[in-house]
């Protein structure tokens, strides 16, 4: 499922929270917390918004090699956020 990052308006009610682990395959803490929340969904369940967990870079997480996984497969996800994807243009009136 594709999710878009965007700036939120503080006056709007929060509708969805995404807990992401595995952005870098060699950083395991996020993977473990996502797995923990998937086994214990009541810990993150809220009445006022939807909470979703996901592994951002499953291929890098799965490529354990030395046991830690690869940092990334094709591209470092920290370097692929563009301003136009974070702040989409405002439509003209």
SVG drawing of the C-alpha trace seen along z (x, -y; Angstrom):
<svg xmlns="http://www.w3.org/2000/svg" viewBox="-13 -32 41 46">
<polyline fill="none" stroke="black" stroke-width="0.4" points="0.0,0.0 1.5,-3.4 1.5,-6.1 2.3,-9.7 4.2,-11.9 2.7,-15.3 2.7,-18.3 -0.4,-18.2 -2.5,-21.2 -2.5,-21.4 -6.2,-22.5 -7.2,-19.2 -7.9,-16.1 -5.4,-13.3 -6.8,-10.4 -3.9,-8.0 -0.6,-7.2 2.0,-5.0 4.7,-3.3 7.5,-2.5 10.5,-0.2 13.2,1.1 13.9,-2.1 17.5,-0.9 17.7,2.9 20.7,2.9 18.9,0.9 16.8,3.6 15.1,1.7 12.3,0.3 11.7,3.8 11.4,5.3 9.0,2.7 6.8,3.1 6.8,6.9 5.9,6.3 3.0,4.0 1.8,6.4 1.7,9.2 0.1,6.8 -2.2,4.4 -4.1,3.3 -1.0,1.4 -1.4,-1.0 -5.2,-0.9 -6.9,-4.2 -10.5,-5.3 -9.8,-8.6 -7.4,-7.5 -6.2,-4.5 -2.7,-3.1 -0.8,-1.1 2.6,0.6 4.8,1.4 8.3,2.4 9.6,-0.3 12.4,1.6 11.6,5.3 14.2,6.4 17.0,4.8 15.7,6.2 15.5,9.7 19.1,9.6 20.6,10.4 24.1,11.4 26.0,10.8 22.8,10.9 22.1,7.2 20.6,6.9 21.7,4.4 21.4,0.7 19.6,0.3 19.3,2.2 19.1,-0.4 18.8,-3.7 19.2,-5.2 15.6,-6.0 16.9,-9.0 18.1,-10.6 15.0,-10.1 12.5,-12.6 11.9,-15.4 10.2,-18.7 7.5,-18.2 6.5,-14.8 6.5,-16.3 4.8,-19.6 2.6,-19.1 1.7,-22.3 -1.4,-24.1 -4.1,-24.1 -4.7,-27.4 -8.0,-29.1"/>
</svg>
